[in-house]
Amino acid sequence: MKAIAFFNNKGGVGKTTLLCNVAAYFAQGGLRVCVVDCDPQCNASQYLFHDEFLEEMLENPQQNIESLFTSLMAGEGHTSRVPVKRSASFGVDVVCGSPGLSMAEDFLAEEWASLNTQRGLSSTMVFHRMLNSLQDYDYVFFDVSPSLGSINRTVLLSSDYFISPMSIDIFSLKAFENISRWMEKWRLHWNYSVHSPQLDSKNITVTSAKAIKGAKFIGYVSQQYIAKRDANGERRPVKSYDEIIKQIDGQVEEHFKGGLLPPKPYEIGKIPNLHSLAPMSQSRRKPIFALLASDGIVGAHFAKVKEAKEVFGQVSDEIRKRIV
């Protein structure tokens, strides 16, 4: 099983839409995928389930991501049960999100401050423990909020890889600098703390913690750009977008050093602006490439749906190639 976080501290980049459609494409290929919604806004859960079902899940903390923290925050240790639900239309299993997860932000920040204690270390490994219960899946995808907070730090610490979806604008260029500095800082703190003489080096939790290295960056996905076909029929960004795209790789090389630098090309793929298909997909709770006439697809939209399947397929295949 491989755990992948879809992460960018800039919002509005189409992160959740990318994650859910890639997850559906993986599942369509016969892979077992579990989506874990770690965003208190619950965008992935809203996309993957109809309102009536989701409301039921949100009303009962034991049926969503909150259940991982209920006993932990009460000082009673980790739960042994992960509440997994099935999204039939996407073909994936899901650990539903909850607005109540925001309460875990301060808790995890406090535990991080006492990382050189048994309790602080154990609490920070909450998602690592959860992943141990999801070993039957081929992939676990984490959807996270656009922040540099303690929840996302804990997710990235436990994940094997992370992907950065990004919109093509000048504001996205700054995101890589923020992410790299933040990750470098907490990686150093983690490595220092887990080797603290205050911890019992023979304890199984400490032994497991020392093996945790954090997520490797495997590249970015350019999204929401306006594309036109060139003379050869290839999709190309219009000039104004292309000028920004050319700056992105330089930002990656400048700010991600050593083991954090992804393989070339740094860009995993491009997702053009899909216009009305994205909101239609969200309202129907179906992958973009699975939309049908019965969902409201008419005329030229059929060609766009076919194109979307090709695009998400190319991105999905490239992600799989980059995962060892």
C-alpha positions as CSV (number, residue, x, y, z in Angstrom):
1,M,0.0,0.0,0.0
2,K,1.2,3.5,-0.8
3,A,-0.2,6.7,0.8
4,I,-0.3,9.8,-1.3
5,A,-1.3,13.3,-0.1
6,F,-2.6,15.9,-2.5
7,F,-1.3,19.1,-1.0
8,N,-0.8,22.8,-1.7
9,N,-1.0,25.5,0.8
10,K,-2.7,27.8,-1.8
11,G,-6.5,27.2,-2.0
12,G,-8.6,27.1,-5.1
13,V,-6.3,25.0,-7.2
14,G,-8.7,22.2,-7.9
15,K,-7.0,19.8,-5.5
16,T,-10.1,17.8,-4.5
17,T,-11.4,17.5,-8.1
18,L,-8.0,16.1,-9.2
19,L,-7.8,13.7,-6.2
20,C,-11.3,12.3,-6.7
21,N,-11.0,11.8,-10.4
22,V,-7.5,10.2,-10.2
23,A,-8.8,7.9,-7.4
24,A,-11.8,6.9,-9.7
25,Y,-9.5,6.3,-12.6
26,F,-7.2,4.1,-10.5
27,A,-10.3,2.2,-9.2
28,Q,-11.6,1.8,-12.8
29,G,-8.3,0.0,-13.5
30,G,-8.9,-2.6,-10.8
31,L,-6.9,-1.0,-8.0
32,R,-8.2,-0.8,-4.5
33,V,-8.3,2.9,-3.3
34,C,-9.3,4.5,-0.1
35,V,-9.8,8.3,0.1
36,V,-9.2,9.9,3.6
37,D,-10.8,13.3,3.9
38,C,-8.6,15.3,6.3
39,D,-10.0,18.7,5.3
40,P,-12.4,20.1,7.9
41,Q,-14.3,21.7,4.9
42,C,-15.1,18.1,3.8
43,N,-15.0,18.9,0.1
44,A,-14.0,15.4,-0.9
45,S,-16.8,13.8,1.2
46,Q,-19.3,16.2,-0.4
47,Y,-18.0,15.2,-3.9
48,L,-18.1,11.5,-3.2
49,F,-21.4,11.2,-1.5
50,H,-24.9,12.6,-1.8
51,D,-26.1,15.0,0.8
52,E,-28.5,12.7,2.7
53,F,-25.9,10.1,3.3
54,L,-23.2,12.6,4.2
55,E,-25.4,14.4,6.7
56,E,-25.9,11.1,8.5
57,M,-22.1,10.5,8.6
58,L,-21.5,14.0,9.9
59,E,-24.0,13.7,12.7
60,N,-22.1,10.7,14.1
61,P,-18.4,11.3,14.9
62,Q,-17.8,7.5,15.1
63,Q,-18.7,7.3,11.4
64,N,-16.1,9.8,10.2
65,I,-12.5,11.0,10.6
66,E,-13.3,12.4,14.1
67,S,-13.3,8.9,15.5
68,L,-9.5,8.8,15.2
69,F,-9.2,11.6,17.7
70,T,-12.1,11.0,20.2
71,S,-10.3,8.6,22.5
72,L,-6.9,10.0,21.7
73,M,-7.8,13.5,22.8
74,A,-9.5,12.0,26.0
75,G,-6.1,10.4,26.8
76,E,-7.5,6.9,26.1
77,G,-5.1,6.0,23.3
78,H,-5.7,5.1,19.6
79,T,-8.9,3.6,18.3
80,S,-8.6,0.2,16.6
81,R,-11.5,1.0,14.2
82,V,-11.3,3.0,11.0
83,P,-14.8,4.0,9.7
84,V,-14.7,3.2,6.0
85,K,-17.7,3.9,3.7
86,R,-18.2,3.0,0.0
87,S,-18.6,5.5,-2.8
88,A,-20.2,3.3,-5.5
89,S,-20.2,6.0,-8.2
90,F,-16.4,6.6,-7.8
91,G,-15.6,2.9,-7.0
92,V,-13.5,3.9,-3.9
93,D,-13.7,3.5,-0.2
94,V,-13.8,6.7,1.9
95,V,-13.0,7.8,5.5
96,C,-15.4,10.7,5.6
97,G,-14.3,14.1,6.8
98,S,-15.9,16.3,9.5
99,P,-15.9,20.0,10.4
100,G,-15.1,18.7,13.9
101,L,-11.7,17.7,12.8
102,S,-10.6,21.4,13.1
103,M,-10.5,20.7,16.9
104,A,-7.6,18.4,16.3
105,E,-5.5,21.2,15.0
106,D,-4.7,22.7,18.4
107,F,-4.4,19.2,20.0
108,L,-1.8,18.0,17.4
109,A,0.1,21.3,17.7
110,E,0.4,20.7,21.5
111,E,1.5,17.1,21.0
112,W,4.1,18.2,18.5
113,A,5.5,20.6,21.1
114,S,6.0,17.5,23.4
115,L,7.3,15.2,20.7
116,N,10.1,13.9,22.8
117,T,7.6,12.3,25.2
118,Q,5.9,9.0,24.7
119,R,2.4,10.6,24.5
120,G,3.5,13.3,22.1
121,L,5.1,10.9,19.8
122,S,2.2,8.4,19.8
123,S,-0.4,11.1,19.2
124,T,1.6,12.5,16.2
125,M,1.6,9.0,14.7
126,V,-2.2,9.0,14.5
127,F,-2.4,8.7,10.7
128,H,0.5,6.3,10.7
129,R,-1.5,4.0,12.9
130,M,-4.6,4.5,10.7
131,L,-2.6,3.4,7.6
132,N,-1.5,0.2,9.4
133,S,-5.3,-0.7,9.3
134,L,-5.6,0.1,5.6
135,Q,-2.9,-2.2,4.3
136,D,-5.3,-4.2,2.1
137,Y,-5.6,-1.2,-0.2
138,D,-3.3,-0.5,-3.1
139,Y,-3.4,3.3,-2.5
140,V,-4.6,5.6,0.2
141,F,-5.2,9.2,-1.0
142,F,-5.2,12.0,1.6
143,D,-7.3,15.2,0.8
144,V,-6.1,18.0,3.0
145,S,-6.8,21.7,3.6
146,P,-4.8,24.5,2.0
147,S,-2.7,25.2,5.1
148,L,0.6,24.7,6.8
149,G,-1.0,23.5,10.0
150,S,-0.5,20.6,12.4
151,I,-3.1,18.3,10.7
152,N,-1.4,18.6,7.3
153,R,2.0,18.2,9.0
154,T,0.9,14.9,10.6
155,V,-0.6,13.7,7.3
156,L,2.6,14.4,5.3
157,L,4.7,12.9,8.0
158,S,2.8,9.6,7.6
159,S,2.4,9.6,3.8
160,D,4.8,8.0,1.4
161,Y,4.4,10.7,-1.3
162,F,2.8,14.1,-2.0
163,I,1.6,15.8,-5.2
164,S,1.0,19.5,-5.5
165,P,-1.9,20.5,-7.7
166,M,-1.5,24.1,-8.7
167,S,-3.3,26.8,-10.7
168,I,-1.3,28.7,-13.3
169,D,-0.9,32.1,-11.7
170,I,1.8,34.1,-10.0
171,F,0.4,33.4,-6.5
172,S,1.1,29.7,-7.0
173,L,4.8,30.2,-7.5
174,K,5.2,31.4,-3.9
175,A,3.6,28.2,-2.6
176,F,6.7,26.0,-3.3
177,E,8.9,28.3,-1.3
178,N,6.4,28.2,1.7
179,I,6.0,24.4,1.5
180,S,9.7,23.6,1.3
181,R,10.7,25.8,4.2
182,W,7.9,24.4,6.4
183,M,8.7,20.8,5.6
184,E,12.5,21.3,6.1
185,K,11.8,22.7,9.5
186,W,9.5,20.0,10.8
187,R,11.6,17.2,9.3
188,L,14.6,18.4,11.3
189,H,12.5,18.7,14.5
190,W,11.1,15.2,13.9
191,N,14.5,13.5,13.4
192,Y,15.9,15.3,16.5
193,S,13.0,14.4,18.7
194,V,12.6,10.7,17.9
195,H,16.3,10.2,18.8
196,S,15.8,12.0,22.1
197,P,17.5,10.2,25.1
198,Q,14.2,10.9,27.0
199,L,12.5,8.2,24.9
200,D,12.8,4.5,25.4
201,S,14.8,3.4,22.4
202,K,13.4,-0.2,22.7
203,N,9.8,0.9,22.7
204,I,7.9,-0.3,19.6
205,T,6.4,3.2,19.0
206,V,9.8,4.8,19.1
207,T,11.3,2.1,16.8
208,S,8.5,2.7,14.3
209,A,8.9,6.5,14.6
210,K,12.5,6.3,13.7
211,A,11.6,4.6,10.4
212,I,9.3,7.4,9.4
213,K,10.8,9.8,6.9
214,G,7.8,11.8,5.7
215,A,6.3,12.2,2.2
216,K,8.5,12.5,-0.9
217,F,7.5,15.2,-3.4
218,I,6.9,13.5,-6.8
219,G,5.8,16.5,-8.8
220,Y,3.0,19.0,-9.6
221,V,-0.1,19.0,-11.8
222,S,-0.9,22.2,-13.6
223,Q,-4.6,22.9,-13.6
224,Q,-7.3,25.3,-14.8
225,Y,-5.3,26.8,-17.6
226,I,-6.8,27.8,-21.0
227,A,-5.6,25.5,-23.8
228,K,-5.8,25.6,-27.5
229,R,-4.9,23.0,-30.1
230,D,-1.7,23.6,-32.1
231,A,-1.1,22.6,-35.8
232,N,-0.4,19.0,-34.7
233,G,-3.6,18.8,-32.7
234,E,-1.8,18.9,-29.3
235,R,-3.2,20.9,-26.4
236,R,-1.1,23.9,-25.6
237,P,-1.6,26.6,-22.9
238,V,-2.3,30.1,-24.3
239,K,0.7,32.4,-24.2
240,S,-0.1,34.2,-20.9
241,Y,-0.3,30.9,-19.0
242,D,2.7,29.5,-20.8
243,E,4.9,32.3,-19.5
244,I,4.1,31.4,-15.9
245,I,4.5,27.7,-16.5
246,K,8.1,28.3,-17.6
247,Q,8.9,29.8,-14.2
248,I,7.5,26.8,-12.2
249,D,10.4,24.4,-12.7
250,G,12.9,27.0,-11.6
251,Q,11.0,27.5,-8.3
252,V,11.0,23.8,-7.7
253,E,14.8,23.5,-8.2
254,E,15.5,26.5,-6.1
255,H,13.4,25.4,-3.1
256,F,13.4,21.6,-3.1
257,K,16.8,20.2,-2.4
258,G,18.2,16.7,-1.9
259,G,15.7,14.0,-1.3
260,L,12.8,16.4,-1.6
261,L,13.5,17.3,-5.3
262,P,11.1,15.3,-7.5
263,P,12.2,13.4,-10.6
264,K,12.2,15.3,-13.9
265,P,10.1,16.4,-15.5
266,Y,8.7,18.0,-12.4
267,E,5.3,18.4,-14.0
268,I,3.3,15.2,-13.8
269,G,0.7,16.5,-16.2
270,K,-1.8,19.2,-17.2
271,I,-5.5,19.4,-16.5
272,P,-7.0,22.2,-18.7
273,N,-10.1,24.2,-17.7
274,L,-13.0,21.8,-18.0
275,H,-15.5,24.6,-17.6
276,S,-19.0,23.3,-16.8
277,L,-18.0,19.7,-16.6
278,A,-16.5,20.1,-13.1
279,P,-19.6,21.5,-11.4
280,M,-21.8,19.1,-13.3
281,S,-19.6,16.2,-12.0
282,Q,-19.8,17.6,-8.5
283,S,-23.6,17.9,-8.5
284,R,-24.0,14.4,-10.0
285,R,-21.4,12.9,-7.6
286,K,-19.7,11.2,-10.5
287,P,-16.2,11.3,-12.0
288,I,-16.0,13.9,-14.8
289,F,-15.1,11.2,-17.4
290,A,-18.1,9.1,-16.4
291,L,-20.7,11.7,-17.1
292,L,-23.5,10.6,-19.5
293,A,-26.4,12.1,-21.4
294,S,-28.6,11.3,-18.5
295,D,-26.4,13.6,-16.4
296,G,-27.0,16.5,-18.7
297,I,-24.2,16.0,-21.3
298,V,-25.2,17.3,-24.7
299,G,-23.5,18.2,-28.0
300,A,-19.9,19.2,-27.8
301,H,-19.7,18.1,-24.1
302,F,-19.4,14.5,-25.2
303,A,-16.1,15.2,-26.8
304,K,-15.0,17.1,-23.6
305,V,-15.9,14.1,-21.4
306,K,-13.8,11.9,-23.7
307,E,-10.9,14.3,-23.5
308,A,-11.2,14.5,-19.7
309,K,-10.8,10.7,-19.5
310,E,-7.6,10.9,-21.6
311,V,-6.2,13.7,-19.5
312,F,-6.9,12.1,-16.2
313,G,-5.6,8.8,-17.5
314,Q,-2.3,10.4,-18.5
315,V,-1.9,12.0,-15.1
316,S,-2.9,8.8,-13.3
317,D,-0.5,6.7,-15.3
318,E,2.4,9.1,-14.7
319,I,1.7,9.1,-10.9
320,R,1.9,5.3,-10.9
321,K,5.2,5.4,-12.8
322,R,6.7,7.7,-10.2
323,I,5.8,5.6,-7.2
324,V,8.4,3.0,-6.3
